[in-house]
Each structure stands twice: as C-alpha cells, then as structure tokens.
Amino acid sequence: MRTRLHLAVALSVVALAGCGTTTSPVPVTSPASSLASVSSTPVVASPSPGPGATLAPSSEPSAALPAGPPRAAFNMPVPPAADAAWTAIHWRKLAADESLGLIRSVLRWSGGLIAVGVGASGSPMWTSTDGSHWEPMPFFDTSTMVWPSLLVVGLAEVRGGLVALTLAPGTWGCGIAPTCPTYSATLPPMAWTSPDGRSWSTSPGPFPPLSAALWDRPPHLAAGPAGVIAASPTAPPVVATSADGIHWRTLPAAALPAGLVISDLVGTSAGFIAVGTLPVDPDHGRAVAFQSVDGATWTGPYSLDMATASGITLASTGPSWGADGLVAARHGLIAVGTFNATPGAALWWQSANGRDWLPLPTYAPLGPTTCTGEGCGDWPNGALVGDGHRMVALRGGVDAGVWTSTDGLAWQRLPVTGDIPSEEAMNAVLMPGGVLLSDRTTTWFGEAVTK
C-alpha cells in the first residue's frame, strides 16, 4: 500500500521536446506543436573541482547516487516520430551500470537530441543524431566543455545552437542528492552556448550574482518563437530574454507584479506561459498564470482557482495555494500546485490556452493515493510528465498503468508488459521513445510501442 506521496511531475525531472528547452528541475523542447513545454528539473550531482575554484559540499551526497561506469555510450531502439501515437509500453529493469538510468532530461532540437544526466560528479551529457545511438561528451575537457564541477540546470535551443545554464553545487541537506540540492555562491549562475551540443563556451549569464540563499531552487528557462527567457526563482523574479543565449536583456521590475514568485515556464508556438504564486495580502497567496508573446510584455494574472465542494475558494478567505510546475502537450497544459496547509494537498488544473484553467480535483487519470495514513488521498497516485507533444501519466505496482493525452483531459490507457516497476517508483523522465521510471534505487525503461 502506498504511503503518502508527494507531487511527482515536473518536480521529478520532466523531459520536454517542443520549443527547445530543458531546465533542471531542467526543461527541453523545439516547437512542433501549438503548446510546447519547456521545463525540466535540476540535474544534480556531487561536485568535483572546476577551473579556478574548489567546490566541496558541506556533506557527502546520498548513497542513492548511481554507481558504475557513468557517461558511457549506449544504444536504444530507434524512437518513433515525435507525434506518433503510442499503443503500448513494454517495461524492462535497467542494470545498475546502464548509462540510460542516469538521464534526467532530454531535449529534441534541430541538430538532433541532447540528454543531461546525474552522476557522482557533475552533470554528464550525451548527444544523438537519431535517438538510437548516444555518445557521451568528454567530461573533463574543460577547454570545450561545461566545467565538470557544475550542475546543468537549464538547456534550450537558440538561434545558432544551444544555451545551457549552470550553477555551482552547494550542500546536500535533503537526503537524496539527485532530487534536492542547494546551490553555492562560489560561482554566479553561468550561461554556456554551443553550435552543435558537443563543443561549449561560456558567456555572461542572464542573472546578477544573487545571494546564495536565493538559489535554493534552479532558474527557469524556456524557448519560444522570440528566443529564450530565463527567470530566477526569487521574489521579485529577475527575468531576462535573449535571441542567442549570449546577449541578455533584463526586464524592468515593473514588467511583472511585485511579490510574484515564478515556479515554472514553458514555451509555445505562440510565446510563453508562466505559473507561480502571487500574494493577495500579507498572509495569503494564490496560484496564477501569465502569458507573453515575446517574453518582454506579459498579460495576466490569470487565476488558478481552488475548487471545493461548496464552490470556488478565494485566497483571501481561506488557506493559501500556489502553482509549482507545468506539463505541456500538443493541445493543452496541466499546472500542478500545492495547498499550503497541514497536511497539505496537491492541486491540478488544465488549460487549452494558458488563460482559462479548470481544476482537476481527482488528478485524472491517476486518481488520488489509496493509503489510509495521515495526509493520504490528497496526492496523485503516480507521476505525470510531458514533452510538448504528449503527456504521460504512470505508476508501477499491482495497479500499474500508463496513460497518454494530447490535452490533459482525454486520456488513453495503454497495455503494459514486461518487468513492471515497483509502486514506490515515482520519478519519471519522458524519453523520445518511451519513459524512465525510478524509485531512486532502481530504474525501469518503458519502451513505447506504436504499432
């Protein structure tokens, strides 16, 4: 029986393929749909010394970090086309030393595919031209690569290639290092650009050297028709736009409301969508969304209301809630959030356009958890990921299931075969030809069948 489950969605590393980005908690995309998700999760690893600095965590990373030979080349079945309909999933348990199990986000871009992983040192990366054969990057060639001590927390396609955002690792106070790092002020957030995904050079980043205390979460990065946008996880947010990942323009503070905390960004074929929390008074906040065509001028806020049995609850008359992440598919999005109370609860909303949001109180198709302990039943019974083309909801265990959707409302349940993941597996990564699911000690790969 499941114990209390916390939100497993873009919070558990989402791989995005649509408008060309990936952020940790990293996003990934390149536009091929009306709604292309651009968000991801920090790809985290323990630090090793990098050029010009000694980066040492205050405590050792968790033993849950993958062991074995990291960054090895690997092969997968040739993935189907991005928009091909999945008809079934075949699961297999990965060996502990398989490089595939290290991957935490994947970006499909005009030059092929690029994956960012987590290992015992830094953020390993792989590239592929066809999604089948994956070559690791030379991890310690600091003349052409991202410094091996840094964590890649954002990746996006820009004019002329790719841009990555990095942070220096700090302490590991959360127990499971790959999902809960902090960041250090040893180095400021840095930007790196590449014409091909294989050779990288550093450039001034989009943010000033903010206090380390402000970087307990990674920045957000999204790509759209006008270029890329980066936003800090601070209040007020620092927001910057760029066409090439090298030259950044910081937005004036008045571009977004005072007090807003941006929790996620996605790029779409029409621009950008942001969600977060906006204070309504000193004691209450509410979930909101904003939209922009170019990343510079924003409209909103659009409310993400909390539905109850008696109707819509207003943030000024009840507990606070906020939006934490976005999952996108071809024809819709799901925003995920949290009801800020004890014991708390997860909240889901669906939208076709980023302005009008429908509460999803039952977390369809997953439903709520079925355990009976304190706080149980108020969290989705599985994980949710998206890549701008499709959303995938999934879980392991006795009641294992995989569902796909292009809008977040209509879902198709797929037959599953093979070595079914455990019910504790809640960390999902959407791949070009399937999905990874992990319980933080074991990882399974579900290969998509399209016939």
Order of alpha helices (4+ residues) and beta strands (2+ residues): beta-beta-beta-beta-beta-beta-beta-beta-beta-beta-beta-beta-beta-beta-beta-beta-beta-beta-beta-beta-beta-beta-beta-beta-beta-beta-beta-beta-beta-beta-beta-beta-beta-beta
